[in-house]
Amino acid sequence: MKYFGIRPDRQVVLYDQGGLGFATRFWYELRWLGLENVCVLDGGMTAWKEENLPVTDKPTEPLKDGKIPELEPLEVPVPMETVQDNLKTKEYLEVDARPALRFQGIGETIDHKAGHIPGAVNRPGSENFLPDGRFKPAPVLREEFLKLLDGRAPDKVINSCGSGVNASANLFAMDLSGLYGSKLYVGSWSQWIDDDANPVATGK
């Protein structure tokens, strides 16, 4: 990151094609490094082009003055052990951001086991976005998440998905709506199923 000129006093804007979750995963990683001046371009490259804003196909030279000191992390990933303990304690609400069919264990084509972590609920990461790839308005997101949380505090939510990308979109959307403090299980389903001792559920 220092190679690209990132530093605490410089604003960082992240984007992807819009509506994908990759930019929000990068946002999470930079906050993990303790960087506060990080944001996501709403709608990504697709929205940028729709506004007829300038683009280039020329390579960008790094600024070469990056500096990232050791900072207190603004996000701390949840280890698998916490998710395992939660099967008994039920302290957290596990929110799975994969598409509904993968969550239910139907038509799995990516991972070697199908289904979801027992007790998890499903909110696909795609539900945070409008058809044009921009985020839904914050009040709409807030209403949707409050319904999903059903009285739970935001800091009692663990977001997961297949490998921590779409789950980052859920975490970011919660922050965007003012529901701060949810967490990310970065290993997600791909790590969970690598331990044969971990139980698997299917269906809704």
C-alpha positions as CSV (number, residue, x, y, z in Angstrom):
1,M,0.0,0.0,0.0
2,K,2.9,2.3,0.7
3,Y,4.1,1.7,-2.8
4,F,0.9,3.2,-4.2
5,G,1.3,6.3,-2.2
6,I,-1.3,5.5,0.5
7,R,-0.8,7.4,3.8
8,P,-3.0,8.4,6.8
9,D,-3.2,12.1,5.7
10,R,-4.3,11.3,2.1
11,Q,-7.9,10.6,1.0
12,V,-8.2,7.1,-0.6
13,V,-11.1,6.5,-2.9
14,L,-11.8,2.8,-3.9
15,Y,-13.9,1.6,-6.7
16,D,-14.8,-1.5,-8.7
17,Q,-17.4,-1.9,-11.5
18,G,-20.2,-1.1,-9.1
19,G,-22.5,-3.4,-7.1
20,L,-19.8,-6.1,-6.6
21,G,-18.4,-5.7,-3.1
22,F,-14.7,-5.7,-4.1
23,A,-14.2,-2.1,-3.2
24,T,-15.9,-2.6,0.2
25,R,-13.5,-5.5,0.9
26,F,-10.6,-3.2,0.1
27,W,-12.1,-0.5,2.3
28,Y,-12.3,-3.1,5.1
29,E,-8.6,-4.1,4.7
30,L,-7.4,-0.5,4.8
31,R,-9.4,0.2,7.9
32,W,-7.8,-3.0,9.3
33,L,-4.5,-1.1,8.8
34,G,-6.0,1.8,10.9
35,L,-6.6,4.2,8.0
36,E,-9.6,6.5,8.4
37,N,-9.6,8.5,5.2
38,V,-11.0,5.7,3.0
39,C,-14.2,5.8,1.1
40,V,-15.9,3.9,-1.7
41,L,-17.0,5.5,-5.0
42,D,-20.8,4.9,-5.2
43,G,-21.6,3.0,-8.3
44,G,-18.0,2.5,-9.2
45,M,-16.6,2.7,-12.7
46,T,-20.0,2.1,-14.3
47,A,-21.5,5.2,-12.6
48,W,-18.4,7.2,-13.4
49,K,-18.7,6.5,-17.1
50,E,-22.5,7.1,-17.1
51,E,-21.7,10.7,-15.8
52,N,-19.3,11.1,-18.8
53,L,-16.4,11.7,-16.5
54,P,-12.9,11.4,-17.8
55,V,-11.2,8.0,-18.2
56,T,-7.7,7.0,-19.4
57,D,-6.0,3.8,-20.5
58,K,-2.6,5.1,-19.6
59,P,-0.7,3.5,-16.7
60,T,-0.7,5.4,-13.5
61,E,2.7,6.0,-11.8
62,P,2.6,5.4,-8.0
63,L,3.1,8.6,-5.9
64,K,6.1,6.9,-4.2
65,D,5.6,8.9,-0.9
66,G,3.4,6.4,0.9
67,K,3.7,6.0,4.6
68,I,1.6,3.7,6.8
69,P,2.7,3.8,10.5
70,E,1.5,1.2,13.0
71,L,-2.0,2.3,13.8
72,E,-4.8,0.9,16.0
73,P,-7.0,-1.2,13.7
74,L,-10.4,0.2,13.0
75,E,-11.7,-3.2,12.1
76,V,-10.7,-6.5,13.6
77,P,-11.5,-9.8,11.8
78,V,-13.5,-12.4,13.7
79,P,-11.6,-15.7,14.0
80,M,-13.3,-19.1,13.3
81,E,-13.1,-20.0,17.0
82,T,-15.6,-17.1,17.8
83,V,-18.0,-18.5,15.2
84,Q,-17.6,-22.0,16.6
85,D,-18.3,-20.7,20.1
86,N,-21.3,-18.9,18.8
87,L,-23.0,-22.1,17.9
88,K,-23.5,-22.6,21.6
89,T,-23.6,-19.1,23.0
90,K,-25.7,-17.5,20.2
91,E,-24.2,-14.2,21.3
92,Y,-24.0,-13.0,17.7
93,L,-26.3,-13.1,14.7
94,E,-24.5,-14.6,11.8
95,V,-25.4,-12.9,8.5
96,D,-24.4,-14.8,5.3
97,A,-24.1,-12.6,2.2
98,R,-24.0,-15.3,-0.4
99,P,-26.8,-15.7,-3.0
100,A,-29.9,-17.5,-1.5
101,L,-29.4,-20.7,-3.4
102,R,-25.8,-21.1,-2.3
103,F,-26.9,-20.4,1.3
104,Q,-29.5,-23.1,1.0
105,G,-27.0,-25.5,-0.4
106,I,-28.6,-25.7,-3.9
107,G,-26.4,-25.7,-7.0
108,E,-23.1,-25.1,-5.2
109,T,-20.3,-24.8,-7.9
110,I,-17.6,-23.0,-6.0
111,D,-16.9,-24.7,-2.7
112,H,-16.5,-28.5,-2.0
113,K,-19.4,-28.5,0.5
114,A,-22.8,-26.9,0.2
115,G,-25.0,-25.2,2.8
116,H,-24.4,-22.6,5.5
117,I,-23.2,-22.2,9.1
118,P,-26.0,-23.4,11.4
119,G,-28.0,-20.6,12.9
120,A,-27.0,-18.1,10.1
121,V,-29.5,-15.9,8.3
122,N,-29.2,-14.9,4.7
123,R,-28.9,-11.4,3.2
124,P,-27.2,-11.5,-0.2
125,G,-24.7,-8.7,-0.6
126,S,-26.4,-7.8,-3.9
127,E,-29.4,-6.6,-1.9
128,N,-27.5,-3.5,-0.8
129,F,-27.4,-2.1,-4.3
130,L,-29.8,-0.5,-6.7
131,P,-30.0,-1.9,-10.3
132,D,-27.5,0.7,-11.5
133,G,-24.8,-0.5,-9.0
134,R,-25.2,2.3,-6.6
135,F,-26.0,1.7,-2.9
136,K,-29.6,2.0,-1.8
137,P,-30.3,5.2,0.2
138,A,-29.1,5.0,3.8
139,P,-32.6,5.2,5.3
140,V,-33.7,2.2,3.2
141,L,-30.7,0.2,4.2
142,R,-31.2,1.0,7.8
143,E,-34.8,-0.1,7.7
144,E,-33.9,-3.4,6.0
145,F,-31.1,-4.2,8.4
146,L,-33.1,-3.3,11.5
147,K,-35.7,-5.7,10.4
148,L,-33.0,-8.4,9.9
149,L,-31.4,-7.7,13.3
150,D,-34.8,-8.0,15.0
151,G,-33.7,-6.1,18.1
152,R,-30.1,-7.1,18.2
153,A,-27.4,-4.5,18.5
154,P,-25.2,-3.9,15.4
155,D,-22.1,-4.9,17.3
156,K,-23.6,-8.4,17.8
157,V,-23.6,-9.2,14.1
158,I,-20.9,-11.3,12.3
159,N,-21.0,-11.0,8.5
160,S,-19.8,-13.8,6.4
161,C,-20.1,-15.1,2.8
162,G,-17.9,-17.4,0.7
163,S,-14.5,-15.7,1.2
164,G,-15.3,-12.3,2.9
165,V,-16.1,-10.2,-0.2
166,N,-19.9,-9.9,-0.3
167,A,-19.9,-9.9,3.5
168,S,-17.9,-6.7,3.3
169,A,-20.7,-5.1,1.3
170,N,-23.1,-5.9,4.2
171,L,-20.7,-4.5,6.8
172,F,-20.2,-1.4,4.8
173,A,-23.9,-0.9,4.1
174,M,-24.6,-1.2,7.8
175,D,-22.1,1.5,8.5
176,L,-23.5,3.6,5.7
177,S,-26.9,3.4,7.4
178,G,-25.5,4.3,10.8
179,L,-25.6,0.8,12.2
180,Y,-21.9,0.7,13.4
181,G,-19.9,-2.1,15.0
182,S,-20.7,-5.2,13.0
183,K,-17.9,-7.7,12.4
184,L,-16.4,-9.7,9.5
185,Y,-15.6,-13.4,9.6
186,V,-13.0,-13.1,6.8
187,G,-12.4,-16.9,6.4
188,S,-16.2,-17.3,5.9
189,W,-17.7,-20.5,4.3
190,S,-14.5,-21.5,2.5
191,Q,-12.5,-21.7,5.8
192,W,-15.5,-23.1,7.8
193,I,-15.8,-26.2,5.6
194,D,-12.1,-27.0,5.6
195,D,-12.6,-28.2,9.2
196,D,-14.6,-31.4,9.0
197,A,-15.6,-31.0,12.7
198,N,-17.7,-27.9,11.8
199,P,-21.4,-28.6,11.3
200,V,-23.2,-27.7,8.1
201,A,-26.8,-26.8,7.6
202,T,-28.9,-26.6,4.4
203,G,-32.3,-25.1,3.5
204,K,-33.6,-21.7,4.6
